[in-house]
Amino acid sequence: MFKDHSLKSKFALFAGLIVCSNFFIPLPLRSASALAAWALTSNGTLKLRTSSGAKLDAFYQSSTTDKGERVWIDFPGELSRPRTIKGNGSVKEIRLGKPAKGKTRLVIEFSSSVELEPSKLKLIGTSSNIWELKFIGLESNSFRSIEEGNILRNSIKRTYETIEIQDLDISTLPNVPYGKYKVVIDPGHGGSDPGAVGINGLREADVVLNVSKSVSGFLTKKGVKTILTRNYERTLDLHPRVTKANNSKADAFVSIHANATKGKRKDVNGLETYYYSGFKGYSLAKNIQKQILITSPQSPDRGVRRSRFYVIRKTSMPAALVEIGFVTGKYDADLLRQKGYRDKISFAIAKGILNYLKGTN
């Protein structure tokens, strides 16, 4: 997971850190490097191909009297042949080495004339084994491309199109006493309010209604009574949603949304879940966030956060609001438009809710 997308300067040797995924299978101490291929293109983009599900750590360090600005990335698995590759133009050199047993490090050092913008450097997972980092501040075409290996070879397209609802095994969901619990599912926006509109016209209202219906279906099959605040494309203000929930005397309320950035930045992606107050609200949000991250391990983890959203602040039962991705994000939007992925994220939300309910027994 991405705990922090930006490589930020600090008063320490290691100036910034990105953790790209916390869901991976650790490699043996001396296993082969997870880095399979890399390319630094003349437009200032670093592209990486790794083993699927690898965890990457990325760092930035400002220039010193004898060294230019540096960015390096650590990979699991041990490099077999350390080497230094002479750069050209604004790239001084590229080094591949072994900072420790079982680790590989790729270092890019720039010439003294280069001034990067550390706060805007972001390592993006575009699929389960392909990564990109755009060097903001590096003049395009100020050097010739440098690469090792084939980035596209064995690249894995992240797709869930072949997964159908029936392939998601209901028996693997947690069991709770049949008929004991009631949950309100709230699909955000709708009707005259499409919510966020993202890449290629992807509408939040459409995505979350589809996901909400699936969540309701999974819960119903496990004996949980569900109430949808809206079950078709219609306009619904916030107050009626809360009123319907409070009148139902439900055990939990979950509002489902999709995120967006104001500037429609395609590089911002990730999953996050909100609560307003109380341990139960936090527990509900935490259980949901945990499960959606397991379903989409390469998605940045934006955490469990406290917020004053109306629908979770005014409801009388434990409540959470889950953002299932950015319709404006290149990575998230590609997933959200796929039915198979929406089914899987629905299954994960239902599992998080059931885990929460099971813990309240």
N, C-alpha and C positions, 0 to 999 in steps of 0.2 A: 504494500500500500504506500501511497505517497503521504508521508506525514507532513511534508513541507515541499511545495512545488518549486520554491525559489532557492537559489544558492546565494545565501546572504552573508555579507562580510561580518566577521566577528573578531574580537581581540584575542585570537588564539591561532595556533598553527593551522588547524583545519577550519577554514572560514565558513563553510556551509555544508549541509548534509541533506540528502534526499534519500528516503527509504522507499523503494518502488513497490515492494510487495511483502506482506508478512505471511503469505500463504504459499509455502514452497516446500519442497523435499530437500533437506540438507544433503549436500554432496559429501562423499567420503573425503577425509582430510587431503588425500593426494589424488583425487579424481581429476579427470581432464577439465580444462577451463570451460566455464559456461559461455565464454565469448567465442562465437563461431566466425564472425566476420564483422568488419567495420569499414566505414567510408567517411572521410571528411570532404564534403563537396565544396566546389569553388563558390557556391552561394552562401557558405558559412553554416552549413548544417552537418552535424555529426549523426550518422546513422549506424545502428548496431543491430546485429542478429545474435541472439543468445539461445541457450537451451530453454525450452518452454517452462514458464513459471519461475525463472531465476530471480533472485533478490539482488538488486543493485544498490550500491551506495555511491553518491556523487558529491564531489567537493570542489570548491573554488578557493584560490589563494591569490591575493593581489601581488603586484610586482615588487621586487626588491632591487638592491643596487646591482646585482649580478644576474638576476633572472627576470624574465617577463611574466605576465599574468599566466596562471596555470589553472587548468581544469582537469581533474582526474576522476576516473570511475573504477570502483572495485567490483569484481565479479567473484562468485564462488568457483572453486576448482582451481587447480594449479596449472600455470603456464609452463609449457615444456621447453620453450626457447626464448628467454629474455632477449630483447633487441632494442636498438635505437634507430629510428628512421629519420633521416635528414629532411627538414622541411623546405619550403620555398616561400618567397614573398613574406607575408605577414605571419606565417607559421614557422617558428624557429625549429622545432623538432617534435617528434612523437616517440614516446618511450613505452614499451611494454615490459613489465617486470613482475616479480613476486615479492610483494611487501611482507608476506608471511607465508608459512606453510599452508597449502590449501587455498591460496588466494591468487588472483590475477589483477594487475592494475594497468590501466591505460591512461597515460598522461599526455596531455596536449599543452605544449608551452608555446606562447606567442612571442613575437618580437616586441621590443621595448616600446614601439610606436602604437601598439594596440591598446585600446582602453575599452574593455567590455563593460556591460551594465549588469553587475551581479544580481541585482534584485529582479531582473527580468529573465534570468536563465532558468529554463524549465526542462526537465527530462520527462518526456511523454512516452507512455507505452501505447503504441498504435495497434498492437495485437499482442498475443501472449508471448511472442518471442522477437518482436521488432520494436525498436526504441528510436526516438529522435530528440536531438537537442540543438536548438537554434542559437547560435552565438550572437546575441544582440550587441551591437557596437562594433562588430567586425565588418569591415568594408567588403562588400561582395566583389568577387573576382579579383581580390588582392593576392591570391595565390592559386596554384593549380591543384586540382583534386588529388587526394592521396587515399589509397584504400588497400585493404587486404581481404581477400575472400569475396564471395558472392552474397550480397545482402538478401537477394530474393530467393536464393536456393533454400528449399525446405522451410520457407516462411509459412507461418500458420495463420490462415484467415480466421478471425474470431467470428464464428457463426453458430447460431442455434436453430437455423431454419428446419433442420431435420428432426427436431425434438417436438413431439406432440404431447398434448395434455395427458393422454393415456400412458405415456412413457414415464411420467412422474409418479412414482409409487406412493400412493396414499398411505400404505401400511408403514412406511418409514417415518411418517409424521408422528409426533408425540401424542399419546393417548390421554384424554381428559375425561372425566365423568360425563356420559352422554346426557345432553339436555340440561346440564347444570349452568352453562355460561352463555352470556349474550354479549356480542361485540358489534359496535357500530363502525362501519367502513365508510369513509367520506372521500369520494373522488373529487379532487379540487376542480374549481372553475366550472365551465359548461355553458351551453347556449350562446348568449351574446358575449360571454367572457371566455375566449379560447385559452386564457392563461398565456404562458410563454409560447412564442412561435419561433422555431429554430431553423436548422439547416434543411433546405428544400421543403420549407413549409410544414415541418413536423410540429404538430400542435399538442401542447401539454394536455388540454382537456380530453383529447381523443385517447392519448396514451394511458392516462391515469384511470379513465373509465374502464378501459379494457382490463387493466391490471386489477382494479378494485373488484370487478365482477369475478375474476379468477380467484382472487384471495377469498372472497365470499364463498365461492364454490368449494374450495379446499376445506375451509373451516366447517361448512355445512356437512360435508362428508365425514368429518370427525365428531359430529354431534353438537357443534356449537351453533346456536341460533345467531344469525347475522341480519343486520339492518343496513341497507345502503341509503345514504342521504339522497342520492340520485342514482337511478339505474338506467337513464337514457340521457340524450343530449338536450339539456334544458338549463335555463338560467336559474341559479339558486344563490341567494345572498347568504352571508355568513350567519346571521342571526337564526334563520330557520334551521340551519344545519345543527346549531347548538341546541336549539329548542327540541328538535326531534331526538337528539341524543339524550338530553337530560330527562325527557318524558319517558324514554325507554327503560330507564334504570339499568342500563347496561353495565357490564363489568369492565369494559375497556372501550376506548375510542381511538381509531387510527385514521388519520387523514393522509391521503396519498397524493403526492405532487411530483412534478419534474422541474428541474432548476433551469436557470438561464443567467447569463451575464449581461450587464447593461450594454457593453460594447460588442456583444455577440462574439466574444473571443473563442475561437475554436480550440485553443490549447487548454482551456479550463474544463475539467471533467471531474467526476467523483460522486461519492455516495455519502449522505449524511442524514441523521435522524435527530429530531428535536423533542424536548419535553418542556413543560413549564415549571412544575414544582413537585416536590415530594419524592420519596424513595420509590413508590410504585410507578410513578410516571417515568422516572429515570430507568427503572428496571425494564419496563415495557420497551422504551426506546433502545436500550442497550441490547436487549434480546433480538430486536428486529435488525439493528445495525450489524450485529455479529453474523446473522444468517445471510444477509444480502451481500456481505463482503466475501463469505465463503462461496457464494454462487458466482461472484464476479471478482476473483482475486486480483486481477490486474487493474481494477478500478481504484483510483485514489481514495483513501479513507479520510473523509473530511470530519469524521468523529461524531460523537453524541454531544449535542449542544443544548444549552438552555435558551429559550426564547419566549417572547410574549405574543406569539401568534394568537389571534382571537379565538380560533376554534379549539385550541388546547388550553387556553387560559380560562375560558368561560364554561367549559364542560365540567360536570360534577364528578366524573369518574376518571381514573388514570388515563392519560391521553398522550399520544405521540403523533408527530407529523414527520413522515419519511419522504425524502427527496431521492427519487430513484435514478437520478442522472441529469445531465445538462442537455436539453434539446439543442442548445447552441454549441455544444462540444463535439468535436470531430469524432472522438472515440465513443462517447456515450450515445450520440444521435444514431450512429451506425448500429448500435445494439438495440436501442429503444424502438427502432422501426421494424425489428425482426420479431415475429410472433413467438418463435421458439424462446427467445430471450425473455420476452414479457411473461411467458408462462413460467419460466424458471425463477424470475424475480418475484412473481406472485407466490409461488411455492415457498420461497424463502421467507417472505413476509408472513405468510400463514404459519410457518414453522416457528418464527420468532414469537408470534402472538401465542401459539400453543405452549411454547416453553415458558412464557411468562405466566399463563394461566395455570400451568402445572405447578409452578413454583408457589402459587397462592393457595394451593390445597391445604 
